[in-house]
Amino acid sequence: MSDMQTLTVALGERSYPIHIGEGLLNQPALVLPHVPAKQVMIVSNTTVAPLYMAQAIALFEGTGKRVATCILDDGEEYKTLSELNKIFTALLEARFDRKCMLVALGGGVIGDMVGFAASIYQRGVDFIQIPTTLLSQVDSSVGGKTGVNHELGKNMIGAFHQPKVVLIDTLTLNTLPDRELSAGVAEIIKYGLLCDAPFFDWLEVNMDALLAREPAALAYAIARSCQDKADIVAADEKEADVRALLNLGHTFGHAIETGMGYGEWLHGEAVGAGMMMAGYMSKIMGNISEVDLDRMADIVSRARLPLYPPPQIKPAQFLDMMAVDKKADAGHIRLVLLQSIGKAYMTGDYDASLLDRTLVEWHAYRGEVG
């Protein structure tokens, strides 16, 4: 087993650790101090449960705790209120009370749904995160954003609810499909672009090692990403200011996911194209250079992510869906843009014609970048 790293999300009395390493699913001592509850509901999905549910249950063996399970359908298209209700049904059928604890075992969809269920079951119970995809390990399991999708917009129904501990066993990435791995790399690239230029430089050198799943490269990228996010969340838990920068590429990306239908594009794929659209708009605003945009395109394409949105989503439709985004202010679309590689900013104060140009021209730009 490789050395474990432990980071902390510093939120005062609600601070919690992020443990990162190989084989952590076999270490109950990392979890049990954070689970005083006598009733534990482990929620997973039809893909992850056959792989890791037995290990998750074993974390609580011999403790006298009552462990129940709930298995949901797998996929972004099931991130709905109706699917969420299955968790409440399982909790009520098991007679679990307000002192119970939920465990999220899976990727970002499971983590978001279980966290949201925990935030509102009997007006709030505790939960822990055991993320099993790269995207959830570097992004969605940390920071307490929870929720479900609505057919008109992604993550429109949710709450802030922090976990008690995040347990990242990097061995779970061995069963992750290549497409899902690339989707996670999109969020890793995001940190380099928005706040960590040296990390972006590192990614340019080590991208092939990441995609080859070299343990040292994965461990470093996960820890660096989690640290970047933990620092931002500690400074702005409820997204009043700097935390909004974590949405780089997401306003464009969420429009892609909504427009295509949830599950057609993976979240990380939509973020990849979304970051490029934010980069192109930043270039035509005069913030970043053509060289910077080429660097972005090179790293995104090397990660096996799309550079461009699907052509069937026309600019007018794009604008309509972006206006529904949570970051919109009184109908005005606020965007996270780049001042440089490693420095992002949020603004609603921009020339709207530049957004229109971005939506029209980025399709026409195909083949000229990267």
Stockholm file with secondary structure:
# STOCKHOLM 1.0

chainA/1-370         MSDMQTLTVALGERSYPIHIGEGLLNQPALVLPHVPAKQVMIVSNTTVAPLYMAQAIALFEGTGKRVATCILDDGEEYKTLSELNKIFTALLEARFDRKCMLVALGGGVIGDMVGFAASIYQRGVDFIQIPTTLLSQVDSSVGGKTGVNHELGKNMIGAFHQPKVVLIDTLTLNTLPDRELSAGVAEIIKYGLLCDAPFFDWLEVNMDALLAREPAALAYAIARSCQDKADIVAADEKEADVRALLNLGHTFGHAIETGMGYGEWLHGEAVGAGMMMAGYMSKIMGNISEVDLDRMADIVSRARLPLYPPPQIKPAQFLDMMAVDKKADAGHIRLVLLQSIGKAYMTGDYDASLLDRTLVEWHAYRGEVG
#=GR chainA/1-370 SS CCCCEEEEECCGGGCEEEEEETTGGGCGGGTGGGCCCSEEEEEEETTTHHHHHHHHHHTTTTTTCEEEEEEECCSGGGCSHHHHHHHHHHHHHTTCCTTCEEEEEESHHHHHHHHHHHHHGGGCCEEEEEECSHHIIIIITSSCEEEEEETTEEEEEEEECCCSCEEEEGGGGGGSCHHHHHHHHHHHHHHHHHHCHHHHHHHHHHHHHHHTTCHHHHHHHHHHHHHHHHHHHHHCTTSSSGGGGGGTTHHHHHHHHHHHCTTSSCHHHHHHHHHHHHHHHHHHTTSSCHHHHHHHHHHHHHTTCCSSCCTTSCHHHHHHHHHTSTTCBTTBCCEEEEEETTEEEEESCSCHHHHHHHHHHHHHTTTSCC
#=GC SS_cons         CCCCEEEEECCGGGCEEEEEETTGGGCGGGTGGGCCCSEEEEEEETTTHHHHHHHHHHTTTTTTCEEEEEEECCSGGGCSHHHHHHHHHHHHHTTCCTTCEEEEEESHHHHHHHHHHHHHGGGCCEEEEEECSHHIIIIITSSCEEEEEETTEEEEEEEECCCSCEEEEGGGGGGSCHHHHHHHHHHHHHHHHHHCHHHHHHHHHHHHHHHTTCHHHHHHHHHHHHHHHHHHHHHCTTSSSGGGGGGTTHHHHHHHHHHHCTTSSCHHHHHHHHHHHHHHHHHHTTSSCHHHHHHHHHHHHHTTCCSSCCTTSCHHHHHHHHHTSTTCBTTBCCEEEEEETTEEEEESCSCHHHHHHHHHHHHHTTTSCC
//
